[in-house]
Amino acid sequence: MRWLLCMGFLAGPWAGAAPDPVLTAAAFYASFDEALRADFGAGSREVRSRFNHESEPGRFVYQDGFDTTAFRIAPGAGIHGGALEATKVLPRNGRIFFPAAGNLPYRRGGWSGTVSFWLKTNPDTMLPRNRASDPVQITEKGANNGGLWVDFTGTSPREIRLGAFRSEAPGRPRIPESDPNAPLVRVPKVGFQADDWHHVAFTWRNFDTGRDDAHAALYIDSVLKGELSGRNIPMDWDLEKTGIYFAVGYVGLLDELAVFNRPLTAAEIASLHRDPALLAPLKSSR
């Protein structure tokens, strides 16, 4: 029902016209133009926060809202309109997120999608030392236990990576990121500069099918940087406990965050890179 509702929103603004297929594939969108909340999605559009429990390892504490000293909207500073500005890293491994339920096209038995966003940072000078920084991380249990993410490594010079780690049953070992067969796409010596915007997109298909047919791909500035294929990648999420985490351990600007309900084509990703305002009509769908 939520996805039918989402498509109903899309029908309104473009009634009588053929909408761009990128727009009709959108499931969730946060422009960060005026406020730190989402503009489009069938689920909650409000930001929440998560912290490690102060005294109980493995437990999390969830809060509505966010730390306004760490995250704010920078009007007119985005690749289009405003942008999210992350100014510091939260204590207790804190992070902010949008709830995944209704905003992510997850489906047991097989599902696919795309995440797209813009970022502006110098990872070698602006990000915290000796820890990974994730512009986007989608997970319920953890980055290497049913986690789909893009991060900058904590090493110098920084790498940017796409990770697609399967969910493991309780008691089963998780594959470490250092394993040569870890489900990672690595782009070494990324070399981003503080004054430059870059577009990042990653696609996936055939997750949670139970077969060795999953595929994921990473694009930077519309250039395919690497792929994963021939794997069985179950996320096995409870969507009510899953988050679209963003700006995790990240310092810099983030803009035009979007989730799509299918893998966008290389040409469609190029269109998002070429036209940063392409998703703006989704704001009229709210």
RAURVEN-V174986 format. One record per residue. N is the residue number from 1. RES is the residue in one small letter. D_FIRST is the distance of its C-alpha to the first C-alpha in Angstrom with 2 decimals. Layout:
BEGIN
<<N RES D_FIRST> <N RES D_FIRST>>
END
This chain:
BEGIN
<<1 m 0.00> <2 r 3.80> <3 w 5.46> <4 l 5.08> <5 l 6.13> <6 c 8.56> <7 m 9.91> <8 g 10.36> <9 f 12.48> <10 l 14.36> <11 a 15.27> <12 g 17.15> <13 p 19.98> <14 w 20.88> <15 a 20.68> <16 g 23.65> <17 a 24.26> <18 a 23.37> <19 p 21.74> <20 d 22.95> <21 p 20.95> <22 v 21.08> <23 l 19.16> <24 t 16.38> <25 a 16.13> <26 a 15.85> <27 a 13.15> <28 f 15.41> <29 y 18.78> <30 a 21.62> <31 s 24.63> <32 f 26.81> <33 d 28.61> <34 e 28.99> <35 a 27.40> <36 l 26.33> <37 r 22.61> <38 a 19.79> <39 d 19.35> <40 f 15.90> <41 g 12.76> <42 a 9.43> <43 g 11.33> <44 s 14.79> <45 r 17.30> <46 e 20.31> <47 v 22.87> <48 r 23.97> <49 s 27.09> <50 r 28.17> <51 f 31.80> <52 n 33.78> <53 h 35.06> <54 e 38.63> <55 s 40.23> <56 e 37.89> <57 p 37.41> <58 g 34.02> <59 r 32.24> <60 f 30.26> <61 v 30.13> <62 y 27.07> <63 q 27.43> <64 d 25.53> <65 g 26.93> <66 f 29.47> <67 d 33.21> <68 t 34.18> <69 t 37.46> <70 a 35.80> <71 f 32.94> <72 r 33.15> <73 i 32.26> <74 a 35.15> <75 p 35.05> <76 g 35.98> <77 a 36.54> <78 g 33.56> <79 i 33.47> <80 h 31.75> <81 g 32.01> <82 g 31.92> <83 a 31.30> <84 l 30.72> <85 e 34.18> <86 a 34.57> <87 t 38.13> <88 k 38.61> <89 v 37.30> <90 l 36.04> <91 p 38.04> <92 r 37.00> <93 n 34.92> <94 g 32.60> <95 r 29.64> <96 i 26.81> <97 f 23.15> <98 f 19.66> <99 p 17.22> <100 a 15.34> <101 a 12.15> <102 g 9.42> <103 n 12.42> <104 l 13.37> <105 p 12.16> <106 y 13.55> <107 r 13.19> <108 r 15.92> <109 g 17.98> <110 g 18.14> <111 w 16.68> <112 s 18.27> <113 g 18.43> <114 t 20.89> <115 v 22.06> <116 s 24.47> <117 f 26.74> <118 w 30.28> <119 l 32.91> <120 k 36.47> <121 t 38.73> <122 n 41.86> <123 p 40.85> <124 d 44.50> <125 t 45.60> <126 m 42.66> <127 l 40.62> <128 p 41.85> <129 r 44.38> <130 n 43.99> <131 r 40.25> <132 a 37.23> <133 s 35.07> <134 d 31.41> <135 p 29.97> <136 v 26.55> <137 q 25.74> <138 i 22.41> <139 t 22.94> <140 e 22.53> <141 k 26.10> <142 g 28.31> <143 a 29.28> <144 n 30.95> <145 n 28.65> <146 g 25.25> <147 g 25.81> <148 l 25.02> <149 w 27.19> <150 v 29.83> <151 d 32.97> <152 f 36.58> <153 t 39.00> <154 g 41.47> <155 t 44.39> <156 s 46.48> <157 p 46.17> <158 r 42.43> <159 e 40.20> <160 i 36.59> <161 r 34.46> <162 l 31.09> <163 g 30.30> <164 a 27.82> <165 f 28.87> <166 r 27.49> <167 s 26.60> <168 e 29.58> <169 a 29.93> <170 p 31.85> <171 g 35.52> <172 r 35.18> <173 p 36.73> <174 r 34.72> <175 i 36.04> <176 p 37.91> <177 e 37.55> <178 s 41.25> <179 d 40.79> <180 p 41.64> <181 n 38.71> <182 a 36.18> <183 p 32.99> <184 l 34.08> <185 v 34.72> <186 r 37.68> <187 v 39.04> <188 p 42.41> <189 k 44.26> <190 v 41.41> <191 g 43.79> <192 f 41.44> <193 q 43.37> <194 a 42.57> <195 d 42.74> <196 d 40.49> <197 w 36.78> <198 h 35.14> <199 h 31.79> <200 v 30.13> <201 a 27.25> <202 f 26.25> <203 t 24.18> <204 w 23.20> <205 r 22.10> <206 n 22.06> <207 f 21.65> <208 d 21.05> <209 t 22.20> <210 g 25.28> <211 r 27.53> <212 d 29.89> <213 d 27.96> <214 a 26.34> <215 h 27.34> <216 a 27.30> <217 a 29.24> <218 l 30.56> <219 y 31.54> <220 i 33.78> <221 d 34.58> <222 s 33.03> <223 v 35.46> <224 l 34.28> <225 k 35.92> <226 g 35.03> <227 e 32.71> <228 l 31.90> <229 s 31.44> <230 g 32.03> <231 r 30.59> <232 n 28.31> <233 i 26.11> <234 p 23.69> <235 m 22.10> <236 d 20.88> <237 w 19.02> <238 d 17.52> <239 l 15.10> <240 e 15.83> <241 k 19.42> <242 t 19.11> <243 g 20.17> <244 i 20.57> <245 y 24.24> <246 f 26.45> <247 a 30.13> <248 v 31.10> <249 g 34.90> <250 y 34.84> <251 v 37.17> <252 g 36.81> <253 l 34.32> <254 l 30.70> <255 d 28.73> <256 e 25.78> <257 l 23.50> <258 a 20.47> <259 v 18.02> <260 f 16.94> <261 n 14.62> <262 r 17.74> <263 p 21.48> <264 l 23.04> <265 t 26.33> <266 a 29.65> <267 a 30.06> <268 e 26.76> <269 i 27.75> <270 a 31.13> <271 s 29.66> <272 l 27.98> <273 h 31.41> <274 r 33.28> <275 d 31.24> <276 p 30.07> <277 a 28.71> <278 l 26.38> <279 l 23.19> <280 a 24.50> <281 p 22.66> <282 l 19.38> <283 k 21.03> <284 s 20.95> <285 s 17.13> <286 r 16.97>>
END
